[in-house]
Amino acid sequence: MKSILISGCSSGIGYAVAHGLKNEGWRVFATCRKQADVERLAAEGLEALRLDVDDDESIRVCVAEVLERAGGRLDALFNNAGFGQPGACEDITRGALRAQFETNLFGAWALCAAVLPAMRAQGHGRILFNSSVLGFAAMKWRGAYNASKYAMEGLCDTLRLELDGSGVFVSLIEPGPIVSRFRANALERFLANVDIDASAHRAAYQAQLERLQKPGPAAPFTLPESAVLDSVRRALAARHPAARYRVTVPTHLFWYLKRVLPTRWLDALLSRAA
């Protein structure tokens, strides 16, 4: 039975992928930060463990436990844990930006480094990073999130080159709008970390608040979490996995437009899309 470690499984994409792969015969180590969520996932039949990717000791303990249970072998890692910090670049504090990178990038990177020795020793492995359309196409009011995903893509491109010939493959999953708790969590961060009333962008923020509070899909072409599961499944099954798996129409569209349009034209489109 093949095994996979997945971060950020309390809801959304991680939750759907964990259950989907388990149903297809994978041994899934589903992790999340809160103990209550660990207990809930365990009650649903998942092999659940606590993991806070912001904490190096938590990563060490979790990976050690996974490898002990799996006999020292691990076939795949899906770095999925993350969140979005909304707000104009000038309104994001150093602390809020650091928190964005700690979870979205540094935690994912530390988890990757923790499993790589076992994958190198066994001569194979798949490491997937959940990026975003915003990992290559920037949009207003999402500067911290854009930056974390742009950085993730650069590091993954480098890692892919460095692991050539090792049997370990690295792929980026690049979703566009997906049904999840992402907006609800982003709203909490927005209200907690951005001084809306004091901002030069106060008027524009009202539209962002409406978008984050809107029930149901907030963007056209929103797909269910199963769309990401399909791409994860393909990345895990391919003999030679692709470097990137793009999910949803907006991701495919902006990937193409970024390569054919002058920057000024693309900026105009992205400004409207925001």
Backbone as JSON, one array per atom type, in Angstrom:
{
  "sequence": "MKSILISGCSSGIGYAVAHGLKNEGWRVFATCRKQADVERLAAEGLEALRLDVDDDESIRVCVAEVLERAGGRLDALFNNAGFGQPGACEDITRGALRAQFETNLFGAWALCAAVLPAMRAQGHGRILFNSSVLGFAAMKWRGAYNASKYAMEGLCDTLRLELDGSGVFVSLIEPGPIVSRFRANALERFLANVDIDASAHRAAYQAQLERLQKPGPAAPFTLPESAVLDSVRRALAARHPAARYRVTVPTHLFWYLKRVLPTRWLDALLSRAA",
  "N": [[0.84, -1.19, 0.0], [0.63, 2.15, -0.95], [1.87, 5.17, 0.57], [1.03, 8.43, 1.87], [1.7, 11.67, 3.12], [-0.19, 14.36, 4.2], [-0.62, 17.8, 4.63], [-2.64, 20.21, 6.41], [-5.42, 19.28, 6.61], [-7.9, 19.77, 7.75], [-10.11, 20.89, 6.52], [-11.6, 21.76, 3.32], [-9.43, 21.6, 0.48], [-7.35, 19.86, 1.4], [-8.76, 18.12, 3.07], [-10.57, 16.93, 1.27], [-8.8, 15.68, -0.54], [-7.44, 13.93, 1.16], [-9.49, 12.12, 2.0], [-10.3, 11.24, -0.53], [-8.0, 9.94, -1.63], [-7.6, 7.96, 0.3], [-9.89, 6.42, -0.12], [-9.18, 5.33, -2.5], [-7.29, 3.5, -1.93], [-4.86, 4.34, -0.87], [-2.55, 4.7, 1.86], [-3.18, 7.08, 4.03], [-1.76, 9.69, 5.77], [-3.19, 11.98, 7.48], [-3.01, 15.3, 8.39], [-3.41, 18.0, 10.76], [-3.64, 21.2, 12.44], [-5.07, 21.67, 14.85], [-5.97, 19.85, 17.73], [-8.58, 18.98, 18.15], [-9.55, 18.79, 15.54], [-7.9, 16.76, 14.6], [-8.88, 14.6, 16.09], [-11.47, 14.5, 15.1], [-11.02, 13.81, 12.38], [-9.84, 11.32, 12.75], [-12.01, 9.92, 13.78], [-13.47, 9.72, 11.5], [-12.21, 7.78, 10.14], [-9.7, 8.26, 9.1], [-6.1, 8.15, 9.21], [-4.95, 10.05, 11.43], [-2.92, 12.81, 12.44], [-1.39, 15.28, 14.58], [-0.14, 18.32, 13.34], [1.65, 21.23, 13.14], [2.68, 23.4, 10.89], [4.08, 25.7, 11.29], [5.81, 25.25, 13.29], [8.86, 23.93, 14.01], [9.54, 21.79, 15.7], [7.13, 20.42, 15.92], [6.89, 19.54, 13.29], [9.11, 17.83, 13.15], [8.45, 15.84, 15.07], [6.02, 14.86, 14.01], [6.77, 13.85, 11.44], [8.62, 11.9, 12.2], [6.91, 10.15, 13.57], [5.2, 9.36, 11.49], [7.01, 8.02, 9.77], [7.85, 5.99, 11.47], [5.48, 4.53, 11.79], [5.1, 3.76, 9.17], [7.17, 2.1, 8.59], [9.59, 3.33, 7.94], [9.37, 4.26, 5.37], [8.03, 6.45, 2.85], [5.85, 7.35, 0.4], [4.81, 9.69, -0.75], [4.33, 13.25, -0.43], [2.07, 15.81, 0.24], [2.09, 19.08, 0.31], [-0.06, 21.08, 1.6], [-1.11, 22.81, 3.53], [-2.06, 26.12, 4.33], [-2.87, 29.67, 4.04], [-4.64, 32.72, 3.22], [-3.62, 36.08, 3.36], [-5.32, 38.91, 3.14], [-5.17, 42.31, 1.82], [-3.81, 45.52, 0.94], [-0.45, 45.93, -0.25], [0.99, 47.96, 1.12], [-0.34, 48.07, 3.5], [0.14, 45.8, 4.9], [1.63, 44.51, 7.69], [4.97, 43.92, 8.94], [4.92, 41.73, 10.66], [2.52, 40.39, 9.9], [3.14, 39.72, 7.27], [5.33, 38.06, 7.7], [4.06, 35.96, 9.07], [2.44, 34.99, 7.02], [4.37, 33.94, 5.25], [5.61, 32.08, 6.94], [3.74, 29.99, 7.25], [2.79, 29.39, 4.57], [5.12, 29.07, 3.04], [7.71, 28.68, 4.46], [7.05, 26.68, 6.33], [6.09, 24.65, 4.65], [8.41, 24.16, 3.26], [10.17, 23.25, 5.27], [8.87, 20.9, 6.01], [9.09, 19.45, 3.67], [11.92, 19.16, 3.56], [12.23, 17.53, 5.77], [11.15, 15.05, 5.04], [12.62, 14.28, 2.85], [15.16, 12.85, 3.25], [14.31, 10.17, 3.78], [12.95, 9.58, 1.41], [15.02, 9.81, -0.47], [16.64, 7.7, 0.41], [15.05, 5.48, -0.16], [14.84, 5.7, -2.84], [12.8, 6.77, -4.36], [9.93, 8.98, -4.73], [7.24, 11.35, -4.36], [6.67, 14.75, -4.31], [4.41, 17.16, -3.7], [3.3, 20.47, -4.08], [0.9, 22.73, -3.02], [0.12, 25.31, -4.83], [-0.99, 28.16, -6.56], [-3.1, 29.99, -8.86], [-2.34, 32.53, -8.32], [0.31, 32.27, -7.94], [1.67, 32.91, -10.15], [0.33, 34.91, -11.45], [-0.29, 37.99, -10.48], [-2.62, 39.65, -8.31], [-4.53, 42.49, -7.21], [-4.67, 43.53, -3.74], [-3.82, 41.21, -2.61], [-1.19, 40.89, -1.97], [0.61, 39.75, -0.02], [-0.05, 37.05, -0.05], [0.26, 36.49, -2.82], [3.06, 36.9, -2.97], [4.07, 34.86, -1.33], [3.34, 32.58, -2.74], [4.52, 32.99, -5.26], [7.2, 32.83, -4.44], [7.23, 30.19, -3.53], [6.92, 28.85, -5.97], [9.33, 29.44, -7.28], [11.23, 28.22, -5.58], [10.4, 25.55, -5.76], [10.87, 25.04, -8.47], [13.64, 25.15, -8.45], [14.25, 23.05, -6.65], [13.28, 20.89, -8.09], [15.18, 20.68, -10.14], [17.45, 20.11, -8.64], [16.86, 17.61, -7.62], [16.94, 15.95, -9.74], [17.34, 12.81, -11.19], [17.27, 11.46, -8.81], [15.02, 10.01, -8.35], [13.0, 11.17, -7.0], [10.29, 13.23, -7.46], [9.06, 16.52, -8.12], [6.17, 18.48, -8.03], [4.01, 21.2, -8.84], [0.8, 22.13, -7.82], [-1.69, 24.07, -9.15], [-4.29, 25.68, -8.32], [-7.2, 27.58, -9.28], [-10.11, 29.42, -8.42], [-11.62, 27.6, -5.85], [-14.05, 25.68, -4.12], [-14.11, 26.17, -0.71], [-13.02, 26.82, 2.71], [-11.44, 28.99, 2.45], [-11.95, 31.75, 1.91], [-13.41, 32.52, 4.19], [-11.53, 32.13, 6.22], [-9.61, 33.95, 5.32], [-10.96, 36.35, 5.64], [-11.02, 36.62, 8.44], [-8.3, 37.05, 8.94], [-7.92, 39.41, 7.55], [-9.53, 41.29, 8.94], [-8.26, 41.18, 11.39], [-5.61, 41.99, 10.98], [-5.35, 44.24, 9.32], [-5.66, 47.7, 9.24], [-8.36, 48.96, 8.38], [-9.91, 51.36, 8.34], [-7.99, 53.34, 8.5], [-6.63, 53.2, 6.17], [-5.39, 54.14, 2.92], [-6.72, 52.84, 1.0], [-9.28, 52.44, 1.78], [-11.91, 52.76, 0.68], [-11.88, 50.98, -1.5], [-11.57, 48.64, -0.12], [-14.06, 48.01, 0.83], [-15.4, 46.65, -1.18], [-13.84, 44.36, -1.2], [-14.42, 43.3, 1.31], [-17.1, 42.66, 0.92], [-16.81, 40.67, -1.03], [-15.41, 38.7, 0.39], [-17.27, 38.06, 2.3], [-19.38, 37.07, 0.93], [-21.85, 34.64, 0.42], [-21.52, 31.29, -0.84], [-19.97, 30.53, -4.1], [-17.54, 32.99, -4.98], [-16.44, 33.75, -7.29], [-16.4, 33.44, -10.9], [-16.4, 30.23, -12.56], [-15.72, 28.64, -10.41], [-14.67, 25.65, -8.88], [-15.36, 22.39, -7.4], [-13.64, 20.84, -4.56], [-12.85, 18.38, -5.47], [-11.79, 18.71, -7.98], [-9.16, 19.44, -7.59], [-8.27, 17.12, -6.35], [-8.33, 15.4, -8.56], [-6.13, 16.36, -10.07], [-4.03, 15.96, -8.25], [-4.13, 13.19, -8.09], [-3.35, 12.53, -10.71], [-0.74, 13.55, -10.75], [0.48, 11.9, -8.89], [0.28, 9.43, -10.09], [1.52, 9.5, -12.57], [4.18, 8.42, -14.68], [6.26, 10.1, -15.36], [5.94, 12.86, -13.81], [4.31, 16.02, -14.41], [5.69, 19.35, -14.21], [3.9, 21.27, -13.41], [0.48, 21.39, -12.55], [-2.35, 22.66, -13.66], [-5.39, 23.98, -12.45], [-8.75, 24.69, -12.93], [-10.51, 27.04, -15.07], [-9.71, 29.87, -14.98], [-6.99, 29.65, -14.18], [-5.72, 28.26, -16.32], [-6.3, 30.11, -18.34], [-5.0, 32.55, -17.54], [-2.38, 31.66, -17.39], [-1.84, 31.26, -20.08], [-2.33, 33.87, -21.14], [-0.4, 35.39, -19.86], [1.83, 34.78, -21.23], [1.49, 35.68, -23.8], [0.53, 38.29, -23.9], [1.35, 41.81, -23.79], [2.84, 43.3, -20.87], [1.48, 45.55, -19.88], [-1.12, 45.28, -20.93], [-1.87, 42.87, -19.75], [-1.81, 43.64, -17.07], [-4.0, 45.37, -17.01], [-6.13, 43.58, -17.4], [-5.85, 41.92, -15.13], [-6.28, 43.76, -13.11], [-8.98, 44.27, -13.38], [-9.96, 41.74, -12.84], [-9.48, 41.48, -10.15]],
  "CA": [[0.0, 0.0, 0.0], [1.4, 3.4, -1.0], [1.57, 6.07, 1.68], [1.18, 9.86, 1.62], [1.5, 12.62, 4.21], [-0.86, 15.57, 3.7], [-0.8, 18.85, 5.64], [-3.82, 21.07, 6.24], [-6.55, 18.42, 6.22], [-9.09, 20.01, 8.56], [-11.23, 21.23, 5.65], [-11.23, 22.17, 1.97], [-8.67, 20.75, -0.44], [-6.67, 18.8, 2.13], [-9.78, 17.18, 3.54], [-11.08, 16.19, 0.12], [-7.74, 14.83, -1.09], [-7.18, 12.85, 2.13], [-10.55, 11.11, 1.89], [-10.3, 10.68, -1.88], [-6.91, 8.98, -1.8], [-7.88, 6.82, 1.18], [-10.9, 5.59, -0.79], [-8.55, 4.69, -3.65], [-6.34, 2.51, -1.48], [-3.65, 4.91, -0.29], [-2.46, 4.9, 3.29], [-3.12, 8.53, 4.15], [-1.48, 10.32, 7.05], [-3.87, 13.27, 7.37], [-2.58, 16.12, 9.53], [-3.96, 19.35, 10.95], [-3.02, 21.92, 13.55], [-5.84, 21.61, 16.08], [-6.19, 18.49, 18.2], [-9.99, 18.64, 17.93], [-9.69, 18.36, 14.14], [-7.25, 15.45, 14.51], [-9.82, 13.61, 16.63], [-12.59, 14.39, 14.16], [-10.58, 13.05, 11.21], [-9.66, 9.93, 13.17], [-13.34, 9.32, 13.89], [-13.95, 9.49, 10.13], [-11.48, 6.66, 9.58], [-8.39, 8.64, 8.59], [-4.97, 8.02, 10.12], [-4.76, 11.48, 11.65], [-1.88, 13.25, 13.37], [-1.29, 16.73, 14.73], [1.01, 18.96, 12.7], [1.64, 22.68, 12.97], [3.83, 23.63, 10.01], [4.82, 26.87, 11.78], [6.61, 24.8, 14.43], [9.83, 22.93, 13.57], [9.47, 20.6, 16.56], [5.93, 19.71, 15.52], [7.22, 18.86, 12.04], [10.03, 16.71, 13.45], [7.7, 14.79, 15.78], [5.04, 14.27, 13.1], [7.44, 13.05, 10.41], [9.17, 10.72, 12.87], [5.79, 9.24, 13.84], [4.76, 8.8, 10.21], [8.02, 7.07, 9.28], [7.81, 4.83, 12.35], [4.29, 3.74, 11.46], [5.18, 3.26, 7.8], [8.36, 1.3, 8.41], [10.69, 4.11, 7.4], [9.14, 4.61, 3.96], [6.93, 7.36, 2.56], [5.82, 7.48, -1.06], [4.44, 11.01, -1.26], [4.0, 14.35, 0.47], [1.29, 16.9, -0.35], [2.16, 20.3, 1.1], [-1.31, 21.77, 1.31], [-1.48, 23.79, 4.55], [-1.82, 27.51, 3.95], [-3.97, 30.61, 4.18], [-4.45, 33.96, 2.48], [-3.69, 37.34, 4.11], [-5.7, 40.0, 2.24], [-4.75, 43.66, 2.14], [-2.83, 46.16, 0.05], [0.93, 45.7, 0.19], [1.44, 48.96, 2.09], [-1.07, 47.91, 4.76], [0.54, 44.54, 5.53], [2.73, 44.7, 8.62], [6.05, 42.93, 8.88], [4.48, 40.53, 11.36], [1.53, 39.68, 9.1], [3.85, 39.15, 6.12], [6.13, 36.94, 8.21], [3.14, 34.85, 9.35], [2.04, 34.43, 5.74], [5.46, 33.12, 4.73], [5.88, 30.97, 7.85], [2.84, 28.87, 6.95], [2.68, 29.03, 3.17], [6.39, 28.74, 2.41], [8.75, 28.11, 5.32], [6.56, 25.42, 6.89], [6.08, 23.65, 3.58], [9.8, 23.83, 2.93], [10.71, 22.45, 6.37], [8.25, 19.58, 5.93], [9.75, 18.82, 2.53], [13.28, 18.77, 3.96], [12.15, 16.46, 6.77], [10.83, 13.74, 4.43], [13.52, 13.97, 1.74], [16.12, 11.77, 3.51], [13.67, 8.86, 3.61], [12.67, 9.38, -0.01], [16.3, 9.56, -1.13], [17.1, 6.37, 0.8], [14.25, 4.46, -0.83], [15.05, 5.87, -4.27], [11.63, 7.29, -5.08], [9.01, 9.79, -3.95], [6.53, 12.44, -5.02], [6.42, 15.9, -3.44], [3.48, 18.09, -4.34], [3.07, 21.74, -3.37], [-0.33, 23.4, -3.43], [0.37, 26.71, -5.13], [-2.18, 28.92, -6.9], [-3.0, 30.89, -10.01], [-1.64, 33.71, -7.83], [1.72, 31.98, -7.91], [2.29, 33.45, -11.37], [-0.47, 36.04, -11.92], [-0.59, 38.79, -9.28], [-3.85, 40.43, -8.28], [-4.56, 43.49, -6.15], [-5.14, 43.24, -2.39], [-3.39, 39.87, -2.22], [0.26, 40.94, -2.12], [1.31, 38.81, 0.86], [-0.32, 35.7, -0.58], [0.96, 36.41, -4.1], [4.5, 36.79, -2.75], [4.39, 33.54, -0.77], [3.19, 31.56, -3.78], [5.59, 33.22, -6.24], [8.42, 32.28, -3.85], [7.09, 28.74, -3.55], [7.15, 28.34, -7.33], [10.77, 29.53, -7.56], [11.93, 27.2, -4.81], [10.07, 24.24, -6.32], [11.59, 24.9, -9.73], [15.02, 24.85, -8.1], [14.29, 21.72, -6.06], [13.08, 19.91, -9.17], [16.47, 20.53, -10.8], [18.41, 19.51, -7.71], [16.5, 16.21, -7.38], [17.0, 15.2, -10.99], [18.08, 11.56, -11.09], [17.13, 10.86, -7.48], [13.77, 9.25, -8.25], [12.02, 12.0, -6.3], [9.74, 14.21, -8.39], [8.39, 17.66, -7.5], [5.15, 19.09, -8.88], [3.16, 22.27, -8.29], [-0.63, 22.13, -8.14], [-2.03, 25.5, -9.26], [-5.73, 25.89, -8.43], [-7.86, 28.88, -9.26], [-11.15, 29.42, -7.39], [-12.07, 26.29, -5.41], [-14.95, 25.74, -2.96], [-13.39, 25.85, 0.52], [-13.14, 27.83, 3.76], [-10.35, 29.92, 2.24], [-12.4, 33.13, 2.06], [-13.78, 32.75, 5.58], [-10.28, 32.28, 6.98], [-8.97, 35.19, 4.88], [-11.7, 37.47, 6.25], [-10.55, 36.74, 9.81], [-6.96, 37.66, 8.9], [-8.11, 40.78, 7.06], [-10.05, 42.11, 10.03], [-7.33, 41.17, 12.51], [-4.27, 42.51, 10.68], [-5.36, 45.42, 8.46], [-6.41, 48.84, 9.77], [-9.15, 49.34, 7.21], [-10.35, 52.75, 8.39], [-6.85, 54.25, 8.35], [-5.94, 52.91, 4.91], [-5.67, 54.91, 1.71], [-7.55, 51.97, 0.15], [-10.48, 52.14, 2.55], [-13.09, 52.61, -0.18], [-11.75, 49.73, -2.27], [-11.69, 47.51, 0.79], [-15.46, 47.63, 1.02], [-15.69, 45.6, -2.17], [-13.16, 43.14, -0.77], [-15.19, 42.75, 2.41], [-18.3, 42.04, 0.34], [-16.39, 39.44, -1.7], [-15.03, 37.7, 1.38], [-18.44, 37.68, 3.09], [-20.42, 36.58, 0.04], [-22.09, 33.19, 0.53], [-21.38, 30.57, -2.1], [-18.8, 30.91, -4.91], [-17.38, 34.42, -5.16], [-15.8, 33.98, -8.59], [-16.83, 32.51, -11.94], [-15.61, 29.02, -12.83], [-15.32, 27.97, -9.17], [-14.84, 24.2, -8.95], [-15.29, 21.72, -6.09], [-12.32, 20.36, -4.17], [-12.53, 17.16, -6.23], [-10.98, 19.08, -9.15], [-7.77, 19.37, -7.15], [-8.0, 15.7, -6.17], [-8.02, 14.83, -9.88], [-4.76, 16.73, -10.44], [-3.14, 15.25, -7.33], [-4.12, 11.8, -8.52], [-2.54, 12.41, -11.93], [0.66, 13.8, -10.39], [0.98, 10.74, -8.17], [0.25, 8.22, -10.93], [2.31, 9.66, -13.79], [5.55, 7.91, -14.65], [7.07, 11.31, -15.35], [4.97, 13.9, -13.47], [4.52, 17.37, -14.93], [6.15, 20.33, -13.22], [2.74, 22.04, -12.96], [-0.87, 20.93, -12.88], [-3.23, 23.82, -13.54], [-6.76, 23.59, -12.12], [-9.8, 25.69, -13.21], [-10.38, 27.84, -16.29], [-8.87, 31.07, -14.81], [-5.57, 29.31, -14.14], [-5.29, 28.0, -17.69], [-6.41, 31.34, -19.12], [-3.96, 33.53, -17.21], [-1.09, 31.07, -17.78], [-1.67, 31.54, -21.51], [-2.28, 35.31, -21.38], [0.86, 35.94, -19.36], [2.87, 34.48, -22.2], [1.24, 36.28, -25.11], [0.14, 39.69, -23.83], [2.26, 42.78, -23.17], [2.59, 43.44, -19.44], [0.47, 46.59, -19.63], [-2.43, 44.71, -21.23], [-2.18, 41.88, -18.72], [-2.12, 44.38, -15.85], [-5.36, 45.88, -17.12], [-7.04, 42.45, -17.17], [-5.75, 41.47, -13.74], [-6.9, 44.78, -12.26], [-10.44, 44.05, -13.43], [-10.27, 40.47, -12.22], [-9.4, 41.61, -8.7]],
  "C": [[0.88, 1.25, 0.0], [0.93, 4.35, 0.09], [1.82, 7.52, 1.28], [0.91, 10.64, 2.89], [0.92, 13.89, 3.63], [-1.0, 16.56, 4.85], [-2.08, 19.62, 5.36], [-5.07, 20.32, 5.84], [-7.85, 18.71, 6.97], [-10.32, 20.32, 7.71], [-10.71, 21.44, 4.23], [-10.46, 21.13, 1.18], [-8.01, 19.59, 0.29], [-7.62, 17.71, 2.59], [-10.26, 16.3, 2.39], [-10.04, 15.23, -0.44], [-7.45, 13.67, -0.14], [-8.23, 11.75, 2.01], [-10.54, 10.44, 0.51], [-9.22, 9.64, -2.07], [-7.09, 7.77, -0.9], [-8.86, 5.86, 0.5], [-10.32, 4.85, -1.99], [-7.42, 3.75, -3.24], [-5.03, 3.03, -0.93], [-3.72, 4.85, 1.24], [-2.2, 6.38, 3.5], [-2.84, 8.94, 5.59], [-2.0, 11.76, 6.94], [-3.54, 14.1, 8.6], [-3.31, 17.46, 9.56], [-3.45, 19.91, 12.26], [-3.74, 21.72, 14.88], [-6.15, 20.16, 16.46], [-7.65, 18.06, 17.99], [-10.23, 18.16, 16.51], [-9.03, 17.0, 13.92], [-8.21, 14.36, 14.98], [-11.01, 13.42, 15.7], [-12.2, 13.56, 12.93], [-10.37, 11.58, 11.55], [-11.0, 9.21, 13.28], [-13.94, 9.02, 12.53], [-13.16, 8.39, 9.42], [-10.13, 7.0, 8.98], [-7.32, 8.4, 9.65], [-4.46, 9.44, 10.37], [-3.69, 11.76, 12.69], [-1.91, 14.76, 13.46], [-0.02, 17.23, 14.07], [0.77, 20.44, 12.56], [2.87, 23.02, 12.14], [4.61, 24.89, 10.39], [5.83, 26.49, 12.86], [7.55, 23.68, 13.99], [9.76, 21.66, 14.4], [8.24, 19.77, 16.22], [6.17, 18.94, 14.22], [8.1, 17.65, 12.32], [9.28, 15.54, 14.08], [6.74, 14.09, 14.82], [5.71, 13.36, 12.07], [8.04, 11.78, 11.02], [8.09, 9.69, 13.14], [5.31, 8.58, 12.56], [5.73, 7.73, 9.73], [8.06, 5.82, 10.16], [6.63, 3.93, 12.0], [4.41, 3.08, 10.09], [6.45, 2.45, 7.53], [9.51, 2.02, 7.74], [10.52, 4.56, 5.96], [7.96, 5.57, 3.83], [6.95, 7.64, 1.06], [5.57, 8.91, -1.53], [4.16, 11.97, -0.12], [3.18, 15.37, -0.32], [1.3, 18.06, 0.62], [0.95, 21.16, 0.77], [-1.64, 22.88, 2.3], [-1.15, 25.21, 4.09], [-3.05, 28.36, 4.17], [-3.65, 31.85, 3.36], [-4.61, 35.17, 3.4], [-4.05, 38.45, 3.14], [-5.15, 41.33, 2.72], [-3.76, 44.2, 1.15], [-1.44, 45.98, 0.63], [1.34, 46.68, 1.28], [0.74, 48.84, 3.43], [-0.7, 46.62, 5.49], [1.75, 44.79, 6.42], [3.8, 43.64, 8.42], [5.61, 41.61, 9.54], [3.48, 39.71, 10.56], [2.18, 39.03, 7.88], [4.68, 37.94, 6.56], [5.23, 35.74, 8.48], [2.68, 34.18, 8.06], [3.11, 33.49, 5.18], [5.76, 31.92, 5.62], [5.02, 29.76, 7.49], [2.94, 28.44, 5.5], [3.99, 28.54, 2.56], [7.37, 28.04, 3.35], [8.31, 26.77, 5.92], [6.55, 24.31, 5.86], [7.49, 23.19, 3.25], [10.43, 22.95, 4.01], [10.15, 21.04, 6.34], [8.86, 18.78, 4.78], [11.14, 18.31, 2.92], [13.26, 17.61, 4.94], [11.89, 15.1, 6.16], [11.84, 13.34, 3.35], [14.56, 12.89, 2.06], [15.54, 10.38, 3.31], [13.39, 8.58, 2.14], [13.95, 9.1, -0.79], [16.78, 8.13, -0.85], [16.34, 5.26, 0.08], [14.3, 4.57, -2.35], [13.85, 6.32, -5.05], [10.79, 8.15, -4.14], [8.36, 10.85, -4.82], [6.28, 13.53, -3.99], [5.59, 16.91, -4.2], [3.31, 19.32, -3.46], [1.79, 22.37, -3.91], [-0.05, 24.89, -3.6], [-0.94, 27.39, -5.49], [-1.98, 29.6, -8.25], [-2.25, 32.16, -9.61], [-0.16, 33.45, -7.58], [2.44, 32.44, -9.16], [1.53, 34.64, -11.94], [-0.92, 36.85, -10.71], [-1.91, 39.54, -9.43], [-3.82, 41.37, -7.08], [-5.12, 42.92, -4.85], [-4.72, 41.85, -1.91], [-1.85, 39.77, -2.22], [1.01, 39.93, -1.28], [1.16, 37.38, 0.34], [0.38, 35.5, -1.92], [2.45, 36.13, -3.88], [4.88, 35.41, -2.24], [4.31, 32.46, -1.84], [4.2, 31.75, -4.91], [6.9, 32.61, -5.73], [8.38, 30.76, -3.85], [7.42, 28.18, -4.93], [8.64, 28.39, -7.68], [11.55, 28.46, -6.83], [11.65, 25.81, -5.36], [10.77, 24.01, -7.65], [13.05, 24.53, -9.48], [15.15, 23.42, -7.55], [14.14, 20.64, -7.13], [14.39, 19.64, -9.91], [17.46, 19.78, -9.91], [18.13, 18.03, -7.45], [16.52, 15.36, -8.64], [17.88, 13.96, -10.83], [17.95, 10.84, -9.77], [15.94, 9.91, -7.38], [12.68, 9.99, -7.52], [11.58, 13.12, -7.23], [8.96, 15.28, -7.63], [7.39, 18.26, -8.49], [4.41, 20.17, -8.11], [1.73, 22.05, -8.74], [-1.08, 23.59, -8.09], [-3.55, 25.7, -9.43], [-6.08, 27.36, -8.63], [-8.93, 28.83, -8.18], [-11.7, 28.01, -7.12], [-13.0, 26.48, -4.2], [-14.18, 25.3, -1.72], [-13.69, 26.92, 1.56], [-12.09, 28.93, 3.59], [-10.8, 31.36, 2.47], [-12.77, 33.45, 3.5], [-12.54, 32.96, 6.45], [-9.56, 33.58, 6.61], [-9.65, 36.41, 5.51], [-11.23, 37.69, 7.69], [-9.19, 37.43, 9.85], [-7.04, 39.13, 8.47], [-8.51, 41.69, 8.2], [-9.05, 42.21, 11.18], [-6.06, 41.96, 12.23], [-4.21, 43.76, 9.82], [-6.22, 46.51, 9.1], [-7.18, 49.47, 8.61], [-9.48, 50.83, 7.21], [-9.21, 53.73, 8.15], [-6.16, 54.1, 6.99], [-6.34, 53.87, 3.8], [-6.59, 54.14, 0.77], [-8.88, 51.64, 0.82], [-11.71, 51.91, 1.68], [-13.05, 51.3, -0.97], [-11.92, 48.51, -1.37], [-13.14, 47.09, 1.01], [-15.87, 46.54, 0.04], [-15.03, 44.29, -1.77], [-13.9, 42.49, 0.4], [-16.45, 42.06, 1.9], [-17.95, 40.71, -0.32], [-16.1, 38.34, -0.68], [-16.23, 37.21, 2.19], [-19.55, 37.08, 2.24], [-20.62, 35.09, 0.22], [-21.96, 32.53, -0.84], [-20.16, 31.04, -2.87], [-18.74, 32.4, -5.16], [-16.78, 34.76, -6.51], [-16.35, 33.01, -9.62], [-15.89, 31.32, -12.05], [-15.08, 28.36, -11.56], [-15.64, 26.48, -9.27], [-14.81, 23.59, -7.55], [-13.87, 21.22, -5.81], [-11.88, 19.14, -4.97], [-11.71, 17.47, -7.48], [-9.5, 19.04, -8.81], [-7.37, 17.92, -6.91], [-7.64, 15.05, -7.49], [-6.59, 15.12, -10.29], [-3.74, 16.05, -9.54], [-3.02, 13.79, -7.75], [-3.24, 11.61, -9.75], [-1.06, 12.61, -11.63], [1.27, 12.59, -9.69], [1.11, 9.51, -9.07], [1.19, 8.3, -12.13], [3.71, 9.08, -13.63], [6.55, 9.05, -14.6], [6.13, 12.49, -15.07], [5.33, 15.24, -14.1], [5.03, 18.27, -13.81], [4.96, 21.07, -12.62], [1.46, 21.38, -13.43], [-1.81, 22.08, -12.6], [-4.69, 23.37, -13.42], [-7.67, 24.81, -12.25], [-9.47, 26.52, -14.45], [-9.52, 29.09, -16.08], [-7.38, 30.76, -14.78], [-5.02, 29.05, -15.53], [-5.28, 29.28, -18.51], [-5.26, 32.29, -18.82], [-2.57, 32.98, -17.47], [-0.8, 31.38, -19.25], [-1.49, 33.04, -21.75], [-0.97, 35.92, -20.92], [1.98, 35.75, -20.38], [2.67, 35.17, -23.55], [0.94, 37.78, -25.05], [1.28, 40.57, -23.31], [1.87, 42.98, -21.7], [1.49, 44.46, -19.15], [-0.93, 46.06, -19.87], [-2.84, 43.7, -20.15], [-2.53, 42.56, -17.4], [-3.56, 44.89, -15.86], [-6.39, 44.78, -16.86], [-7.03, 42.01, -15.71], [-6.36, 42.48, -12.79], [-8.4, 44.62, -12.24], [-10.82, 42.77, -12.72], [-10.27, 40.53, -10.7], [-10.72, 42.03, -8.1]]
}
